[in-house]
Amino acid sequence: MEEKTQINDINRDFYDFRYEESEKDFYRIESGLTAEIVTKLSEEKGDPEWMREFRLKSLEIYNQLKVPDWGPSIEGLNIDDIATYVRPKTQMSGSWEDVPQDIKDTFEKLGIPEAERKSLAGVGAQYDSELVYHNVQDEVAKQGVVYLGFEDALKSPEWGPMVKEYFMTLITPKDHKFAALHGAVWSGGSFVYVPKGVHLSFPLQSYFRLNAKGAGQFEHTLIIVDEGADLHFIEGCSAPKYNEANLHAGAVELFVKKGAHLRYSTIENWSKNMYNLNTKRAKVEEDASIEWVSGSFGSHVSYLYPESDLVGRNAKADFTGITFAGNGQNLDTGAKMVHLAPKTSSLITTKSISKGGGMSTYRSAIYISKDAEESKASVSCQSLMLDSDSRSDTVPAMEIFNDSSDVGHEAKIGRISSDAIFYLMSRGISEEEARSMIVSGFANPVSKELPLEYAVEMNNLIKLEMKGGL
């Protein structure tokens, strides 16, 4: 096997395979965003009347709101060129054998069935705009855990009222333009309900694959972890590369009830024609806690800032994230912590790596209300630039409205030390391997928090990236 001597960007060959879209096998709605298109999408999906009205109201709000002007430019994204709904002409299956072969091959290559067999309590697999596979182990179902495709839950007599009660109440269409877009054209996603006191010993997982070009993916994830319950949920995303823009504007709403715990792990490995404008938010009640573990390795432009609203006494939130920005990438990421009750605590730990002219921006917000007395917040962000062409910025914001809270912030931006390289080379290690070791060590606090298969994947990506001259 020929050894690589120069790597300009993360080797994405593993993810860039794709299958050509044909009219026989796929349905694609016309590109653009009009009331007629939204109505047609709603009819295609068989929405209840309240959801159709919600979509059209969201569209009105979308047309009223302006595109954000404070982050990376998204002028290359034209919604008139985006098909908001593309689905394979197949029904969702609970049997892997019934999934069409090309879609099955895609998820086999991504390791979804293997991961399910080895360690997961349940798996949902979405291809373009719709779930194509969903399965939950019997032992999980016996505990009363509900894990459904979002649309199955929406139309379910049992769970439909709960969906209506919670849907887009944490993330509202008025929050920003792309939340409104999501409200208008959302499709697919997952619904999870964990009953009181239930502790799942294995994680649930959803995987989102966008195969279509010139399309958007707008899945909605709604998770409710009831009092005293415990859940680990894993989300994975990838897409092949095209020469035209794709859009991802999903939404994740997480409700963590009194005394409950939720760990939400995400690896977003989109291709570099993707505009990733995802919105994630959690509501954390008394004595409850959420842990976010986030890896952002793809997309042309990202706006991604998971928010934790700490609404109950002693609520806790912990965010650990890493981004890797290569040539042609502008990744604007971070987290937001909102303290609204006494003795709440939050911790943000982020790492960013940039090379080949990549741009990485850490953007955070800490808000501590006057009622959140004796709260604690800590922010640590570290950035590593691997060449003189790359850029890394830190944009922290803090608002504290009481005198009894404790808030700390630490930021470090730098380059690989030539002394460290020299030291390792003096021990017989090549310069390339020395650089790779230093970057892997820098990323280790994040990778060790990831599920095993994702940690291995992340470390392999870093090693491939660092192989050869810089």
Number of C-alpha atoms within 10 A of each C-alpha: 3 4 7 10 11 13 15 16 18 19 13 18 9 9 18 15 13 16 12 10 15 10 9 8 12 15 15 17 17 15 17 15 20 15 14 10 19 22 18 15 21 22 13 11 14 13 17 13 10 9 17 20 15 15 25 21 16 23 23 17 21 23 13 12 15 11 14 12 8 6 15 16 12 15 7 12 16 13 18 12 17 22 22 31 25 24 21 23 14 15 14 19 16 15 10 15 9 14 17 16 11 12 19 18 13 18 20 13 13 17 12 21 16 13 16 19 12 9 12 20 23 23 27 25 27 27 23 27 26 28 28 26 23 21 18 19 14 10 11 20 13 9 13 13 19 19 25 22 26 23 21 16 21 21 15 14 10 10 16 16 14 15 19 14 9 16 18 20 10 19 21 14 25 15 13 17 20 23 24 28 24 29 30 32 25 25 26 25 28 25 22 21 20 25 18 18 14 19 19 17 13 14 19 24 25 23 21 24 24 23 27 27 23 20 26 30 32 26 25 24 21 19 23 24 28 21 21 19 23 24 26 19 19 21 18 20 19 22 28 23 23 17 9 15 21 31 26 24 23 26 24 20 23 22 22 30 24 22 22 28 25 25 19 21 23 23 24 19 19 28 23 26 25 29 25 27 20 21 23 18 20 25 23 31 25 21 22 28 28 28 19 21 23 24 25 22 23 29 28 23 26 25 20 19 21 20 24 27 22 32 21 23 22 22 31 29 28 20 24 24 27 25 25 26 31 26 18 17 25 28 31 24 23 29 27 22 28 23 32 21 24 24 21 30 26 25 20 22 20 26 24 27 26 27 26 21 20 24 26 28 24 24 20 21 18 22 18 28 18 16 14 27 21 17 27 20 24 16 20 15 23 19 26 23 23 21 15 10 13 19 22 23 15 19 12 17 11 16 12 17 14 15 10 15 20 15 18 11 12 10 15 11 16 11 13 14 11 9 9 13 19 14 13 17 16 11 9 9 15 14 18 17 18 20 26 20 18 16 19 18 13 17 23 17 16 20 24 12 16 23 15 11 10 19 18 14 13 21 18 14 18 19 19 18 20 25 20 18 14 16
